Amino acid sequence: MDEEIAEWRTYAGEGVLLDGFHALKHALRFGARVPVAVARDREAALALARDLAPDLTGTLEGLLREVPDRTLGTLVPRPHPTGVAALALPAPGRTERALRDREAPLVVLDNPRNLGNVGAVVRLAAGCGAAGVLTTGTVDPWHPSCVRASAGLHFATAVAHREVPELPEGPLYAFDPDGEDLRGLTLPPDAMLAFGSERHGLTDAMRERADRLVALPMRPQVSSFNLATSAAMALYHWMAGARTQ
């Protein structure tokens, strides 16, 4: 098992941790380079692939190496229940191209605090066909807990950290209870949709950068929606409008 540990450590500095079968599945489907992947039970992982990802069975047969549970625990602080882990290498320049040439909205998370929420929004953005997810503040959007929560769908969209002055060009619609009702607006395809944290809302810098403030419809006396729910409502509104144009 020393060979697997040595290879893992070779790529650990630049690699993104794929924690679990589904993260590995999505990374491979969306073109990530995966130099090393391990499983505590290789046959069980391949059976899962035959059931849930038959398109990847051949790839995984050549990639997965079985390691003892104690070795997996050495490589991954909190192994996924599927007993699968891998390292993936992001494609250089991919994010910049996606942000520059986008034909779908970007989701901007303004100083988010919860890693799981960030990953959930990335998963949502990938499924809805958004151009990507940008975060401001101190959270690393590629933190292993974010990638775990996204089920590896970071590789299906653009994900990056940018401070407010570094945001790309395009109209910025910032979501705030005092804004215009979303239902009366048409979101342009190059829009940026900014959401503050559930507790603190938008930062002053994001509010100043915004072209428009937008409000989600919400029952009186309900304080807020979950961050991913808010992003889902906005992206669904965009998707529904795009179908009618």
MOFENHU-V652187 format. One record per backbone hydrogen bond with DSSP energy under -0.5 kcal/mol. CO is the residue of the C=O (numbers start at 1). NH is the residue of the N-H. If there is no record, write none. Layout:
# MOFENHU-V652187
co={CO	CO}
nh={NH	NH}
This chain:
# MOFENHU-V652187
co={1	2	3	4	5	6	7	8	8	9	11	16	17	18	18	20	21	22	23	24	25	26	27	28	32	33	33	36	37	38	39	41	42	43	44	45	46	47	48	49	53	54	56	57	58	59	60	63	65	68	69	70	71	72	76	80	83	84	85	86	87	88	88	89	91	93	94	95	96	97	99	105	105	106	106	107	107	108	108	109	109	110	113	114	115	116	117	118	119	120	121	122	123	124	125	125	126	131	132	133	134	135	136	139	140	143	143	144	145	146	147	148	150	152	153	154	158	160	163	164	171	171	172	172	172	173	174	176	180	181	182	185	186	188	191	192	192	193	194	195	197	201	203	204	205	206	212	213	214	215	219	221	226	227	228	229	230	231	232	233	234	235	236	237	238	239	240	241	242}
nh={5	6	7	8	9	10	11	11	12	13	15	88	19	20	86	24	25	26	27	28	29	30	32	31	34	35	89	87	65	85	67	45	46	47	48	49	50	51	52	53	56	57	60	61	62	63	64	37	39	72	73	74	75	76	79	83	40	20	38	18	36	16	90	33	94	97	98	99	100	101	102	131	132	108	193	109	134	110	195	111	136	197	115	118	119	120	121	122	123	124	125	126	127	128	129	130	129	158	107	160	109	162	112	141	143	146	147	148	149	150	152	151	153	155	156	157	133	135	166	167	173	192	174	211	212	194	214	179	215	184	185	187	188	191	106	173	194	108	175	110	201	197	207	208	209	210	174	180	176	182	222	223	230	231	232	233	234	235	236	237	238	239	240	241	242	243	244	245	245}
